[in-house]
Amino acid sequence: MSEDTGDELRSAVECLRDAEELVEDDEVADRLYAEAESLEALSTRDDAPDERRLSGHRQTLREHHQRVGEDARDRVASALDHVVSVEDAVGEGSDRR
């Protein structure tokens, strides 16, 4: 995986950790935590994530964005932007093959 891809995923993790601290609902906080853990594991892999997996993360983050309060919404949106950036980069890479 490229360094930029790993950095984008780690940035998404940081955003989710920030959002997790801002939500009051324990269930939502647990879901944000789980998503951050999943993205963090993805960021440490040698190979780039596939588009299908990233699409799943994108969908999950969109759902979280709708569930969190106003305070955490910007952080979840930033995490989503980072994941979409990685998804775009992976998609471009697959077009060149």
Contacts in CASP RR format, 6 or more apart in sequence:
PFRMAT RR
TARGET T0000
AUTHOR 0000-0000-0000
METHOD contacts of the structure
MODEL  1
MSEDTGDELRSAVECLRDAEELVEDDEVADRLYAEAESLEALSTRDDAPD
ERRLSGHRQTLREHHQRVGEDARDRVASALDHVVSVEDAVGEGSDRR
1 43 0 8 1.000
1 45 0 8 1.000
1 46 0 8 1.000
1 47 0 8 1.000
1 48 0 8 1.000
1 49 0 8 1.000
2 48 0 8 1.000
2 89 0 8 1.000
4 89 0 8 1.000
5 48 0 8 1.000
5 49 0 8 1.000
5 86 0 8 1.000
5 89 0 8 1.000
5 90 0 8 1.000
6 43 0 8 1.000
6 86 0 8 1.000
8 82 0 8 1.000
8 83 0 8 1.000
8 85 0 8 1.000
8 86 0 8 1.000
8 89 0 8 1.000
9 39 0 8 1.000
9 40 0 8 1.000
9 42 0 8 1.000
9 43 0 8 1.000
9 49 0 8 1.000
9 82 0 8 1.000
9 83 0 8 1.000
9 86 0 8 1.000
10 40 0 8 1.000
10 43 0 8 1.000
11 78 0 8 1.000
11 79 0 8 1.000
11 82 0 8 1.000
12 36 0 8 1.000
12 39 0 8 1.000
12 78 0 8 1.000
12 79 0 8 1.000
12 80 0 8 1.000
12 82 0 8 1.000
12 83 0 8 1.000
12 86 0 8 1.000
13 36 0 8 1.000
13 39 0 8 1.000
13 40 0 8 1.000
13 43 0 8 1.000
13 79 0 8 1.000
15 75 0 8 1.000
15 76 0 8 1.000
15 78 0 8 1.000
15 79 0 8 1.000
15 82 0 8 1.000
16 32 0 8 1.000
16 33 0 8 1.000
16 35 0 8 1.000
16 36 0 8 1.000
16 39 0 8 1.000
16 75 0 8 1.000
16 76 0 8 1.000
16 79 0 8 1.000
17 36 0 8 1.000
18 72 0 8 1.000
18 75 0 8 1.000
19 32 0 8 1.000
19 64 0 8 1.000
19 68 0 8 1.000
19 72 0 8 1.000
19 75 0 8 1.000
19 76 0 8 1.000
19 79 0 8 1.000
20 29 0 8 1.000
20 32 0 8 1.000
20 33 0 8 1.000
20 36 0 8 1.000
20 72 0 8 1.000
22 68 0 8 1.000
22 69 0 8 1.000
22 71 0 8 1.000
22 72 0 8 1.000
22 75 0 8 1.000
23 29 0 8 1.000
23 32 0 8 1.000
23 68 0 8 1.000
23 69 0 8 1.000
23 71 0 8 1.000
23 72 0 8 1.000
25 67 0 8 1.000
28 64 0 8 1.000
28 67 0 8 1.000
28 68 0 8 1.000
31 64 0 8 1.000
31 67 0 8 1.000
32 64 0 8 1.000
32 68 0 8 1.000
32 72 0 8 1.000
32 76 0 8 1.000
35 57 0 8 1.000
35 60 0 8 1.000
35 61 0 8 1.000
35 64 0 8 1.000
38 57 0 8 1.000
39 57 0 8 1.000
39 79 0 8 1.000
39 83 0 8 1.000
42 49 0 8 1.000
42 53 0 8 1.000
42 57 0 8 1.000
48 90 0 8 1.000
49 86 0 8 1.000
49 90 0 8 1.000
50 90 0 8 1.000
51 87 0 8 1.000
51 90 0 8 1.000
51 91 0 8 1.000
51 94 0 8 1.000
54 83 0 8 1.000
54 86 0 8 1.000
54 87 0 8 1.000
54 90 0 8 1.000
55 87 0 8 1.000
57 83 0 8 1.000
58 80 0 8 1.000
58 83 0 8 1.000
58 84 0 8 1.000
58 87 0 8 1.000
61 76 0 8 1.000
61 79 0 8 1.000
61 80 0 8 1.000
61 83 0 8 1.000
62 80 0 8 1.000
64 76 0 8 1.000
65 73 0 8 1.000
65 76 0 8 1.000
65 77 0 8 1.000
65 80 0 8 1.000
68 76 0 8 1.000
END
